[in-house]
Amino acid sequence: MEQEQALISKKGINNGFSVDRDLVNSKLYHDKFEKLRFSKTVTEALYHEAGRLLEKADGNEFEYMVAIDARNGRLVVDNFSRQGLPTQTGFSDEEYQKILDNGSEIIILHNHSYNRMPSGKDIVSFSQNEQIKCSIVLCHDGEVYAIVSAKNNVADIYYTNYNDFKRKYEDMMAKVLATSVLYETNNSLHLFDIERL
């Protein structure tokens, strides 16, 4: 594939939250999306939406989210018009209504500016919404993870541990520890599947 245009632009800033532009603008990064089990039209749409999302998030710690139609790759909604938040993102009621109105399965993309694997809350969100066909995490270092399956009891396991840890630790540490336990539990019980693309 010949790259006619860079997926994300070069900016005047370079910090710990900057996207690895060389990798993201490479054929290797494009090919990651071809590993997903969707039509060519959908994987190309995911690739281009990943670029749009990383362009928005480049150089800052804020997270943003995009939903596309899993059948045809059409953009359903994004939350780019609002200020992002560090280590979390989501849709407003109005944005979520667009997903419901779309009426078909969707694919979610969001970024992790701290370059972490999907969080426990990412996995729980996927497990609790049947409309989500796949949830993709785009790290600023170029790693891409796809949550492709999760059992319903993921939420119980995560929140039980989160609430236990919350008694001893501040909120962020409780989330990190609960996520760690969820991953460890997955090794023996096979609760969810995450593909590193």
C-alpha positions as CSV (number, residue, x, y, z in Angstrom):
1,M,0.0,0.0,0.0
2,E,1.4,3.4,-0.9
3,Q,0.7,6.0,1.7
4,E,-0.6,9.1,-0.1
5,Q,-1.0,11.1,3.0
6,A,0.1,10.7,6.6
7,L,-2.6,9.3,8.9
8,I,-1.7,12.0,11.5
9,S,0.1,15.2,11.1
10,K,3.4,16.4,12.6
11,K,2.9,18.8,15.4
12,G,5.1,21.4,17.1
13,I,4.9,19.6,20.4
14,N,6.6,16.4,21.5
15,N,5.9,15.1,25.0
16,G,5.0,11.9,26.9
17,F,1.5,11.9,25.4
18,S,2.6,12.4,21.8
19,V,1.6,9.7,19.3
20,D,4.4,7.7,17.7
21,R,3.8,9.3,14.4
22,D,6.4,7.2,12.5
23,L,4.7,4.0,13.5
24,V,1.1,5.3,13.1
25,N,1.9,6.7,9.7
26,S,3.4,3.4,8.5
27,K,2.0,0.5,6.5
28,L,2.6,-1.7,9.5
29,Y,0.0,0.3,11.5
30,H,-2.5,0.1,8.6
31,D,-2.0,-3.6,8.4
32,K,-3.0,-4.1,12.1
33,F,-6.6,-3.2,11.2
34,E,-6.6,-5.8,8.4
35,K,-6.3,-8.5,11.1
36,L,-9.8,-7.6,12.4
37,R,-12.5,-9.9,11.1
38,F,-14.6,-7.3,9.3
39,S,-15.1,-6.4,5.7
40,K,-12.4,-4.3,3.9
41,T,-14.8,-1.4,4.0
42,V,-15.1,-1.6,7.8
43,T,-11.4,-2.1,8.4
44,E,-10.5,0.8,6.3
45,A,-13.1,3.0,8.1
46,L,-11.6,1.8,11.4
47,Y,-8.1,2.7,10.3
48,H,-9.2,6.2,9.2
49,E,-11.2,6.8,12.3
50,A,-8.2,5.7,14.4
51,G,-6.2,8.4,12.6
52,R,-8.8,11.0,13.2
53,L,-9.0,10.0,16.9
54,L,-5.2,10.0,17.4
55,E,-4.9,13.3,15.6
56,K,-7.4,14.8,18.2
57,A,-5.6,13.2,21.2
58,D,-2.0,13.7,20.1
59,G,0.1,15.4,22.7
60,N,-2.4,15.4,25.5
61,E,-3.6,12.9,28.2
62,F,-7.3,13.1,27.3
63,E,-9.3,10.2,26.0
64,Y,-11.9,10.4,23.2
65,M,-14.3,7.9,21.7
66,V,-15.7,7.0,18.3
67,A,-18.5,4.6,17.3
68,I,-18.9,3.2,13.8
69,D,-21.5,0.9,12.3
70,A,-20.1,-2.6,12.2
71,R,-21.9,-3.4,9.0
72,N,-20.7,-0.6,6.7
73,G,-18.1,1.4,8.6
74,R,-20.2,4.6,8.7
75,L,-19.4,7.0,11.5
76,V,-22.3,6.9,14.1
77,V,-21.0,9.3,16.7
78,D,-17.9,10.7,18.4
79,N,-17.3,12.8,21.5
80,F,-14.8,15.2,20.0
81,S,-16.9,18.3,20.6
82,R,-16.4,18.0,24.3
83,Q,-13.2,18.3,26.4
84,G,-11.7,14.9,27.0
85,L,-10.7,13.5,30.4
86,P,-7.6,11.8,31.5
87,T,-7.9,8.0,31.8
88,Q,-11.6,7.9,31.0
89,T,-14.1,8.7,28.2
90,G,-17.7,7.9,27.3
91,F,-20.7,9.1,25.4
92,S,-23.3,11.6,26.7
93,D,-26.9,10.6,26.8
94,E,-27.5,12.5,23.5
95,E,-24.5,10.8,21.8
96,Y,-25.6,7.4,23.1
97,Q,-29.0,8.0,21.7
98,K,-27.4,8.2,18.2
99,I,-26.1,4.7,18.8
100,L,-29.5,3.4,19.8
101,D,-31.1,5.1,16.8
102,N,-28.5,3.5,14.5
103,G,-30.1,0.2,15.4
104,S,-27.2,-2.1,14.4
105,E,-24.0,-3.4,16.0
106,I,-21.2,-0.9,16.5
107,I,-17.5,-0.9,16.9
108,I,-16.0,1.4,19.5
109,L,-12.6,3.0,19.3
110,H,-11.0,5.0,22.1
111,N,-7.4,6.0,23.0
112,H,-5.2,5.3,25.9
113,S,-2.8,8.2,26.2
114,Y,-0.9,6.3,29.0
115,N,-0.3,3.3,26.6
116,R,-2.1,0.7,28.8
117,M,-4.0,-2.4,27.8
118,P,-7.8,-2.3,28.0
119,S,-8.9,-1.5,31.5
120,G,-11.3,-3.4,33.6
121,K,-14.0,-0.8,32.9
122,D,-13.3,-1.2,29.2
123,I,-13.9,-4.9,29.4
124,V,-17.0,-4.4,31.6
125,S,-18.5,-1.9,29.2
126,F,-18.1,-4.3,26.4
127,S,-19.6,-7.2,28.3
128,Q,-22.7,-5.1,29.3
129,N,-23.6,-3.8,25.9
130,E,-24.8,-6.3,23.3
131,Q,-24.7,-3.7,20.6
132,I,-20.9,-3.5,20.8
133,K,-19.4,-6.0,18.3
134,C,-15.8,-5.0,19.1
135,S,-14.1,-2.4,21.3
136,I,-10.7,-1.1,20.1
137,V,-8.1,0.6,22.3
138,L,-5.6,2.8,20.5
139,C,-2.4,3.5,22.5
140,H,-0.3,6.5,21.6
141,D,2.8,4.3,21.3
142,G,1.1,2.5,18.3
143,E,-0.2,-0.6,20.2
144,V,-3.8,-1.6,19.2
145,Y,-5.9,-3.9,21.3
146,A,-9.3,-5.3,20.4
147,I,-11.8,-6.7,22.9
148,V,-13.7,-9.3,21.0
149,S,-15.6,-11.3,23.6
150,A,-16.5,-11.1,27.3
151,K,-18.8,-13.0,29.6
152,N,-21.5,-11.3,31.6
153,N,-19.9,-12.1,35.0
154,V,-16.9,-9.9,34.2
155,A,-18.7,-7.0,35.8
156,D,-19.4,-8.8,39.1
157,I,-15.7,-9.9,39.4
158,Y,-14.4,-6.4,38.5
159,Y,-16.7,-4.5,40.8
160,T,-16.4,-6.9,43.8
161,N,-12.6,-6.5,43.7
162,Y,-12.8,-2.8,43.0
163,N,-15.1,-2.2,46.0
164,D,-12.7,-4.3,48.2
165,F,-9.7,-2.3,47.1
166,K,-11.6,1.0,47.5
167,R,-11.7,0.4,51.2
168,K,-7.9,0.6,51.4
169,Y,-6.8,2.6,48.4
170,E,-7.7,5.7,46.5
171,D,-10.0,5.4,43.4
172,M,-7.3,5.1,40.7
173,M,-5.3,2.5,42.5
174,A,-8.5,0.5,43.3
175,K,-9.3,0.5,39.5
176,V,-5.7,-0.6,38.6
177,L,-5.7,-3.4,41.2
178,A,-9.2,-4.6,40.2
179,T,-8.2,-4.7,36.6
180,S,-5.1,-6.7,37.5
181,V,-7.2,-9.3,39.4
182,L,-9.6,-9.5,36.4
183,Y,-6.7,-10.3,34.0
184,E,-5.3,-12.9,36.5
185,T,-8.8,-14.5,36.8
186,N,-9.1,-14.5,33.0
187,N,-6.0,-16.8,32.8
188,S,-7.8,-19.6,34.5
189,L,-11.5,-18.9,33.8
190,H,-11.3,-17.5,30.2
191,L,-13.7,-14.6,30.9
192,F,-12.8,-12.4,27.9
193,D,-10.7,-12.3,24.7
194,I,-8.4,-9.4,23.8
195,E,-6.4,-9.5,20.6
196,R,-3.2,-7.5,20.3
197,L,-3.2,-6.4,16.7
